[in-house]
Amino acid sequence: MNRRKYPLGKQDFPKLRNEGFVYVDKSKYALALAEIGGSYFLSKPRRFGKSLFLSTLESIFLGKKELFEGLYIYDKWQFEEYPIIRISFSNIGYKEMGLGPAISNELDRIYQLYQLPLNDKVVSQKFEHLIKELFRTYSKGVVILIDEYDKPLIDFLEKDKIGIAKENRDTLKVFYSVLKDAEPYIKFLLITGVSKFSKVSIFSDLNNLTDIALDPDFNEICGISQQELEDNFVEELKLYDKEKIKAWYNGYKWDINGDTLYNPFSILTFFKNKGKFENYWYSTGTPTFLMKMCREQHLYKFDEIAINKNDLGNFDIENLKIEPLLFQTGYLTIVKEDSLFGEYILSFPNKEVKESYLRNLLEAYIDSQQLHSSPILNGIRAFLKAKDPELFKGTINQAFSHIPYSLWQKENEQYYHALVHLIFSLLGVYIFSEVQTQKGRTDSIVMFENEVFIFEFKLNKSAEEAFFQIGDKGYADRFKDSGMSIYKVGVNFSSEKKEVEEVFIEKS
């Protein structure tokens, strides 16, 4: 197989086409939007190809037909040049100079690009006049492409920075308010980001802004479908296990009846690394505030989450909701629909994302750069094989020892539960927490190599008391006829010592 050029981190459409990088053709969706015109909003998780799609649209509206030879749109669009305002909020320097001055500088750059006279100092007036001047100069509607509109918000959502986020929200609200009255001068508008806007927030004046994030016709506008994968990567798929690839990297869905999708960054990195199954998404970064919110709310179990359809579009700085944010950032995806109650059922899309979430959350609980998960996981695996209580005690305490004093939640049993659940989950074993039975609720059930481990945790009591509760409540009864070996494990945490103090294990 010839060495192919995978466009990892490449977001410039002309560069991809001119330099022979692999390109999965999305021009069909660009054509559908361009032909209708109007104003659109598109949200997708990071690393999903939003910026490349904007670059594709830019080339279309610049009339660069030669770049599209062999692609869907080539003989279906009358290529001609339009004036374009393209702004990416990820690289305008708002952290260094503040959002208002950063936007002003970016508008100045576009004025200079088109050699237009610059007379205004107020950002909103500068933006409005830029649109009108481009329309007057070129006698054509203006194309406006705005990428990562929400970056100046997401970067400041931690509690000690939320004031900056609110200031930036107000700045953006004024900036975008120009677009409503400028509609007669605009041919096409697309705004992209990770988070979905709230209609009472930044875009409240833009009643004509069409949200296509969950539109069935645009389910595959970003990402790579199974069919696209098989059409564009024929030789690669001959070398690797297709079902395993699917389990690791497929599973994203924004239309309940549509195809599931691959994250382009993950699958392309997998091919570039010659079929090495790893967590590539994890290395691209996760907003710190998101994991802190998950830690504070002890959201460490995501088998299935029910959420009202209307809540998926929630992004309100004053009242952040974690489940919509996890959906918008790609940690959760739609797996089912409950039409009776108007709800979607969300879950992890694939193995890679689940591991990304668990690793990020474990780091948020422990908050240590010194802790590496491999020794912890190896220790737990050794405990499950040897049934040695000292192995469990030593391994968990090794993780606990890295937790800063300020993060210890004294006498909060759920904090301990979450840490243990996360460690077992990362190991890849089947773990079920807070399982309801006829006589009560057991803390955790772990299934490993035809063996069942029933855990009961106590805080500042005794491991023996926890152990006997498993028997008294009949937590193991459901597995008596399963043919699996059953082990009862009582664990006591000491909030004073900040460690597992006792472990009692016995075969049932």
C-alpha positions in Angstrom: 0.0 0.0 0.0 1.3 3.4 -0.9 2.0 5.8 1.9 -1.0 8.1 2.1 -1.1 11.6 3.4 -3.6 11.9 6.2 -4.7 15.5 7.0 -4.2 15.4 10.8 -4.6 18.9 12.2 -5.0 20.2 8.7 -8.0 22.6 8.3 -7.1 24.4 5.0 -9.1 23.0 2.1 -6.8 24.4 -0.7 -3.8 22.9 1.1 -5.4 19.5 1.3 -6.3 19.5 -2.4 -3.1 21.0 -3.7 -0.8 18.8 -1.7 -2.6 15.4 -2.2 -4.0 14.8 1.3 -6.8 12.3 1.8 -10.1 14.2 1.6 -13.5 12.7 2.3 -15.9 14.6 0.1 -18.4 16.8 2.0 -19.1 19.2 -0.9 -22.6 17.7 -1.2 -23.6 19.3 2.1 -21.8 22.5 1.2 -23.8 22.7 -2.0 -27.1 22.1 -0.3 -26.4 25.0 2.1 -25.0 27.3 -0.6 -27.8 26.8 -3.0 -30.5 27.8 -0.5 -28.4 30.5 1.1 -29.5 32.0 4.4 -28.1 31.9 7.9 -27.0 28.7 9.7 -25.6 27.5 13.0 -23.7 24.2 13.3 -22.4 22.7 16.5 -20.2 19.5 16.7 -17.5 18.2 19.1 -13.9 19.3 18.7 -11.8 17.5 16.1 -14.8 16.8 14.0 -14.0 18.8 10.9 -16.0 22.0 11.4 -13.1 24.2 10.5 -12.3 22.2 7.4 -15.9 22.5 6.3 -15.8 26.3 6.7 -12.6 26.3 4.6 -14.4 24.2 2.0 -17.2 26.8 1.9 -14.7 29.6 1.6 -13.1 28.0 -1.5 -16.6 27.6 -3.0 -17.5 31.2 -2.5 -14.1 32.4 -3.7 -14.9 30.6 -7.0 -11.9 28.2 -6.9 -13.5 25.6 -9.1 -10.2 23.8 -9.9 -9.9 22.6 -6.3 -13.2 20.7 -6.6 -12.4 18.6 -9.7 -13.6 15.1 -9.0 -15.8 16.1 -6.1 -19.6 16.1 -6.0 -20.1 19.9 -6.4 -17.7 20.3 -9.4 -20.3 20.4 -12.2 -23.3 21.5 -10.1 -22.4 25.0 -8.9 -21.7 28.2 -10.8 -18.4 29.1 -9.3 -17.9 32.9 -8.8 -16.2 35.0 -6.3 -18.0 36.7 -3.4 -16.6 39.0 -0.7 -16.0 36.9 2.5 -15.7 37.8 6.1 -14.1 34.8 7.9 -13.3 34.9 11.6 -12.0 32.1 13.8 -12.3 32.9 17.4 -9.7 30.3 18.4 -6.8 32.4 17.1 -7.6 36.1 17.4 -5.7 36.7 20.7 -8.7 37.4 23.0 -6.9 36.0 26.1 -4.0 38.4 25.7 -5.8 41.6 24.7 -9.4 41.0 25.7 -12.3 40.0 23.4 -13.4 43.5 22.3 -9.9 44.6 21.1 -9.2 41.2 19.6 -12.4 41.4 17.4 -11.6 45.0 16.5 -8.1 43.9 15.3 -9.5 41.1 13.3 -12.0 43.4 11.6 -9.1 45.8 10.8 -7.3 42.9 9.1 -10.3 42.2 6.9 -10.7 46.0 6.0 -7.0 46.0 5.0 -7.4 42.7 3.0 -10.1 44.3 0.9 -8.4 47.8 0.9 -11.5 49.5 2.4 -11.4 52.8 4.3 -11.6 52.4 8.0 -13.4 55.1 9.9 -15.1 53.5 12.9 -13.7 52.7 16.3 -16.7 50.9 17.9 -16.6 47.2 17.1 -20.3 46.8 16.3 -20.3 49.8 13.9 -17.0 48.6 12.4 -18.6 45.2 11.7 -21.8 46.7 10.3 -19.9 49.1 8.0 -17.6 46.3 6.8 -20.6 44.2 5.6 -22.2 47.2 3.8 -18.9 48.4 2.3 -18.2 44.9 0.9 -21.7 44.7 -0.5 -21.4 48.1 -2.1 -17.9 47.5 -3.5 -18.6 44.1 -5.1 -22.3 44.5 -5.8 -22.8 41.0 -4.3 -24.1 39.6 -1.0 -21.4 39.1 1.6 -20.5 35.6 2.8 -19.8 35.4 6.6 -18.1 32.4 8.1 -17.5 32.4 11.8 -15.6 29.4 13.5 -15.5 28.5 17.1 -17.8 31.3 18.2 -18.0 29.9 21.8 -14.2 29.6 22.5 -14.2 32.9 24.4 -16.9 31.5 26.6 -15.7 27.9 27.1 -12.2 29.0 28.1 -13.5 30.9 31.1 -16.2 28.7 32.6 -14.3 27.8 35.7 -15.8 29.4 38.8 -13.0 31.9 39.3 -13.2 33.0 35.7 -16.9 33.0 35.1 -17.0 36.8 35.3 -14.8 37.0 32.1 -17.2 34.5 30.4 -20.1 36.8 31.2 -18.3 39.9 29.9 -17.4 38.0 26.7 -21.0 36.8 26.3 -22.2 40.4 26.4 -19.5 41.5 23.9 -20.5 38.7 21.5 -24.2 39.6 21.9 -23.5 43.2 20.8 -21.2 41.9 17.9 -23.8 39.5 16.5 -26.7 42.0 17.0 -25.4 43.7 13.8 -26.3 40.7 11.7 -30.1 41.1 12.1 -30.3 44.5 10.3 -27.5 43.5 7.9 -29.5 40.6 6.5 -30.3 42.3 3.1 -26.5 42.5 2.5 -25.7 38.9 3.4 -25.7 36.1 0.9 -24.7 33.3 3.3 -23.9 33.0 7.0 -22.6 30.0 9.0 -21.5 30.1 12.6 -19.9 27.0 14.2 -18.9 26.0 17.6 -19.0 23.1 20.1 -21.8 24.3 22.4 -25.3 24.9 21.2 -26.6 28.4 21.8 -29.6 29.3 24.0 -32.2 31.3 22.1 -32.3 33.8 25.0 -28.5 34.4 25.0 -26.0 35.4 22.4 -28.1 35.0 19.3 -31.4 36.2 20.7 -31.9 38.7 17.9 -31.1 36.2 15.1 -34.5 34.7 14.6 -33.5 33.6 11.1 -30.6 31.5 12.2 -31.3 27.9 11.3 -29.7 25.3 13.6 -28.7 22.3 11.5 -26.8 20.4 14.3 -29.6 17.8 14.7 -31.0 18.2 11.2 -31.4 14.7 9.7 -30.3 16.0 6.3 -27.0 17.1 7.7 -26.2 14.2 10.1 -23.1 13.5 8.1 -21.9 17.0 7.4 -19.0 16.4 9.7 -17.4 13.1 10.7 -17.0 10.0 8.6 -19.8 7.5 8.0 -19.3 3.8 7.6 -19.9 4.1 3.9 -17.5 7.0 3.6 -14.9 5.0 5.5 -15.3 2.0 3.2 -15.3 4.1 0.0 -12.2 6.2 1.0 -10.0 3.7 2.9 -10.3 0.5 1.0 -6.7 -0.6 1.4 -6.5 0.3 5.1 -9.6 -1.7 5.9 -8.0 -4.8 4.4 -5.3 -4.7 7.0 -7.4 -4.3 10.2 -10.4 -5.7 12.1 -13.3 -3.6 10.9 -15.6 -4.5 13.8 -12.9 -3.6 16.3 -12.3 -0.3 14.6 -16.0 0.4 14.8 -16.2 -0.4 18.5 -13.3 1.9 19.2 -14.0 4.9 17.0 -17.5 4.8 15.6 -20.8 5.6 17.4 -21.5 9.3 17.2 -25.0 10.2 16.1 -27.1 13.4 15.8 -30.1 11.9 14.0 -31.9 8.9 15.7 -32.5 7.3 12.3 -29.2 8.3 10.7 -25.9 6.5 10.4 -23.4 6.5 13.2 -20.1 8.4 12.5 -16.4 8.2 13.2 -14.4 11.1 14.7 -12.1 12.0 11.7 -9.1 12.8 14.0 -9.3 9.5 15.7 -9.7 7.2 12.7 -7.1 9.1 10.6 -4.6 8.9 13.5 -5.4 5.2 13.8 -4.5 4.6 10.1 -1.4 6.9 10.3 -0.2 4.8 13.3 -0.6 1.6 11.3 -3.6 0.1 13.2 -2.5 0.9 16.8 -5.7 0.9 18.9 -5.2 3.8 21.3 -7.1 6.6 22.8 -6.3 9.5 20.4 -9.2 11.7 21.4 -7.9 12.0 25.0 -4.7 13.6 23.9 -6.5 16.5 22.1 -7.6 18.1 25.4 -10.8 18.5 27.4 -12.1 21.8 29.1 -11.0 21.7 32.7 -14.3 23.1 33.9 -16.2 20.2 32.4 -14.4 17.5 34.4 -14.6 19.6 37.6 -18.4 19.9 37.1 -18.6 16.1 36.7 -16.5 15.5 39.8 -18.6 17.9 41.9 -21.8 16.1 40.8 -20.2 12.6 41.0 -21.2 11.8 37.4 -19.1 8.7 36.9 -21.7 6.3 35.6 -23.2 6.8 32.1 -24.9 3.6 31.0 -27.9 5.5 29.7 -29.0 9.1 30.4 -32.5 10.4 29.7 -32.7 14.0 28.6 -35.4 16.2 27.2 -34.9 17.0 23.5 -35.1 20.8 24.2 -32.4 20.6 26.8 -29.8 19.4 24.3 -29.6 23.0 23.1 -29.0 24.5 26.5 -25.9 26.7 26.9 -26.7 29.2 29.6 -23.7 30.6 31.5 -26.0 31.5 34.4 -27.3 27.9 34.7 -24.9 25.4 33.2 -26.3 21.8 32.8 -23.7 19.1 32.6 -25.6 16.5 30.5 -26.1 18.8 27.5 -22.5 19.9 27.7 -21.3 16.3 27.7 -23.5 15.7 24.6 -22.2 18.8 22.8 -18.6 18.1 23.6 -18.9 14.6 22.3 -18.7 12.5 25.4 -22.3 11.4 25.1 -24.3 10.7 21.9 -27.9 9.8 21.0 -28.5 6.0 21.2 -32.3 5.8 21.5 -35.5 8.0 21.5 -38.4 7.9 23.9 -41.0 9.6 21.8 -43.7 9.2 24.5 -41.8 11.5 26.9 -40.0 13.6 24.3 -36.6 12.4 25.4 -33.4 11.1 24.0 -31.4 8.4 25.6 -27.7 9.3 25.7 -24.6 7.1 26.3 -20.9 6.9 25.4 -20.5 6.6 21.6 -17.5 4.2 21.7 -14.7 2.7 23.7 -12.3 5.5 23.0 -14.6 8.2 24.3 -15.6 6.2 27.4 -11.9 5.7 28.3 -11.3 9.5 27.6 -14.1 10.4 30.0 -13.0 8.0 32.7 -9.3 9.1 32.5 -10.2 12.8 32.5 -12.6 12.3 35.4 -10.1 10.2 37.4 -7.5 13.0 37.0 -10.1 15.5 38.1 -10.8 13.5 41.3 -7.1 13.0 42.1 -5.8 16.3 40.6 -2.3 15.0 40.3 0.2 15.2 37.4 2.4 12.6 39.1 -0.1 9.7 39.1 0.0 7.3 36.1 -2.9 5.0 35.7 -1.0 1.9 34.5 0.4 0.8 38.0 -3.0 1.4 39.6 -4.7 -0.7 36.9 -2.1 -3.5 37.1 -2.5 -3.6 40.9 -6.3 -4.0 40.7 -5.9 -6.7 38.0 -3.5 -8.5 40.4 -6.0 -8.2 43.2 -8.8 -9.7 41.1 -6.6 -12.7 40.2 -5.0 -13.3 43.7 -7.9 -12.2 45.9 -5.3 -10.7 48.2 -6.9 -7.9 50.3 -3.6 -6.2 50.8 -3.2 -5.8 47.0 -6.6 -3.9 46.9 -5.7 -1.9 49.9 -2.3 -0.9 48.7 -3.3 -0.1 45.2 -6.3 2.1 46.1 -4.2 3.9 48.7 -1.5 4.5 46.1 -4.1 6.5 44.1 -5.5 8.2 47.3 -2.0 9.3 48.3 -1.9 11.7 45.3 -5.1 13.5 46.2 -4.4 17.0 47.5 -5.7 17.8 50.9 -8.0 20.4 49.6 -9.8 17.8 47.4 -10.5 15.4 50.2 -14.2 15.4 50.9 -14.3 14.3 54.5 -17.1 11.9 55.4 -18.4 11.8 51.8 -18.8 8.1 51.0 -19.7 8.8 47.4 -16.3 10.3 46.8 -14.6 7.0 47.6 -17.2 5.1 45.6 -16.5 7.2 42.5 -12.8 6.7 42.7 -13.1 2.9 43.0 -15.7 2.8 40.2 -13.5 4.8 37.9 -10.4 2.6 38.5 -12.3 -0.6 37.8 -14.0 0.9 34.8 -10.7 1.9 33.3 -9.5 -1.6 33.8 -12.2 -2.7 31.4 -14.0 -5.0 33.7 -17.8 -5.0 34.1 -18.7 -2.9 37.1 -22.2 -1.9 38.3 -22.5 0.6 41.1 -25.5 1.0 43.5 -27.3 -2.1 42.2 -30.8 -2.3 43.6 -31.9 -5.7 45.2 -35.0 -6.8 47.0 -33.4 -6.1 50.4 -31.4 -3.0 49.6 -28.7 -1.6 47.3 -25.2 -3.0 47.0 -22.4 -0.5 46.4 -20.6 -2.3 43.5 -20.7 -5.5 41.6 -17.6 -6.4 39.5 -17.6 -9.2 36.9 -14.1 -10.5 35.9 -13.2 -13.8 34.1 -16.2 -15.8 35.2 -16.0 -14.5 38.7 -18.3 -12.0 40.6 -17.1 -9.7 43.3 -19.7 -8.1 45.5 -18.4 -4.9 47.2 -19.8 -3.1 50.1 -18.1 0.1 51.3 -18.2 1.7 54.7 -16.9 5.0 56.0 -15.3 5.1 59.4 -16.9 1.8 60.5 -15.4 -1.7 59.7 -14.7 -3.9 56.8 -16.3 -6.8 58.7 -19.6 -4.9 59.1 -19.6 -4.2 55.3 -18.8 -7.9 54.6 -21.7 -9.2 56.8 -24.1 -6.7 55.2 -23.6 -8.4 51.8 -24.8 -11.7 53.3 -27.6 -10.2 55.5 -29.1 -8.4 52.5 -28.7 -11.3 50.1 -26.7 -9.2 47.6 -25.1 -12.3 46.1 -28.3 -14.3 45.8 -28.9 -13.3 42.1 -25.6 -15.0 41.1 -26.1 -18.4 42.9 -27.2 -20.2 39.8 -24.9 -18.4 37.4 -22.1 -20.9 37.5 -19.6 -18.1 38.4 -17.5 -18.0 41.5 -18.8 -15.4 44.0 -16.6 -13.3 46.3 -17.9 -10.9 49.0 -15.6 -7.9 49.7 -16.1 -5.6 52.6 -14.1 -2.3 52.5 -13.8 0.4 55.2 -12.5 3.9 54.4 -11.0 6.1 57.0 -11.7 9.8 56.5 -9.1 10.6 59.2 -6.3 8.6 57.6 -7.6 9.3 54.1 -7.1 5.7 53.0 -8.6 2.3 52.8 -8.2 1.1 56.3 -9.5 -2.5 56.1 -10.5 -5.0 53.4 -12.2 -8.3 54.1 -12.8 -10.8 51.3 -14.2 -14.3 51.3 -15.6 -16.7 48.7 -19.3 -17.2 49.0 
